[in-house]
Amino acid sequence: MKSPQEIVNLMMQEDAFSQLLGMQVDAIAEGSCTLELEVTKDFVNGFNIAHGGLSYALADSALAFASNAYGYQCVSIETSISHTRPCFTGDKLKAVCVEENRSKSLGIYTVKVTNQADKLVALFKGTVHISKNIW
């Protein structure tokens, strides 16, 4: 079976959206992942704060990488996010995904998204379906 790093490399090769946003993988292991990105002027909304979809996308990618790192292909079946503070151009966001529970066919994960001051900007929860397909 492939290592978590090999799996993430394969996923990132095809993940045009994560690449477009400039996501960087800081750490990967079975059931956990840390990603970072910088908020640029291209990512702000009409209030001149980061679009909520940016932290959502960062958390969602962290979920995908963490859950797939075991070597079995997983897809999300339910996700939610709470935005706790605004993000601005120049902020550096970090998403840390942690596995809360994993069974034969379902995994539940939480992702904390923080800024460069280590302040929580979003809290994400995701549930994945674990397939029998191997990477």
Rosetta blueprint (number, residue, H / E / L):
1 M L
2 K L
3 S L
4 P H
5 Q H
6 E H
7 I H
8 V H
9 N H
10 L H
11 M H
12 M H
13 Q H
14 E H
15 D L
16 A H
17 F H
18 S H
19 Q H
20 L H
21 L H
22 G L
23 M L
24 Q E
25 V E
26 D E
27 A E
28 I E
29 A E
30 E L
31 G L
32 S E
33 C E
34 T E
35 L E
36 E E
37 L E
38 E E
39 V L
40 T L
41 K H
42 D H
43 F H
44 V E
45 N L
46 G L
47 F L
48 N L
49 I L
50 A E
51 H L
52 G H
53 G H
54 L H
55 S H
56 Y H
57 A H
58 L H
59 A H
60 D H
61 S H
62 A H
63 L H
64 A H
65 F H
66 A H
67 S H
68 N H
69 A L
70 Y L
71 G L
72 Y E
73 Q E
74 C E
75 V E
76 S E
77 I E
78 E E
79 T E
80 S E
81 I E
82 S E
83 H E
84 T L
85 R L
86 P L
87 C L
88 F L
89 T L
90 G L
91 D L
92 K E
93 L E
94 K E
95 A E
96 V E
97 C E
98 V E
99 E E
100 E E
101 N E
102 R E
103 S L
104 K L
105 S L
106 L E
107 G E
108 I E
109 Y E
110 T E
111 V E
112 K E
113 V E
114 T E
115 N L
116 Q L
117 A L
118 D L
119 K L
120 L E
121 V E
122 A E
123 L E
124 F E
125 K E
126 G E
127 T E
128 V E
129 H E
130 I E
131 S E
132 K E
133 N E
134 I E
135 W L
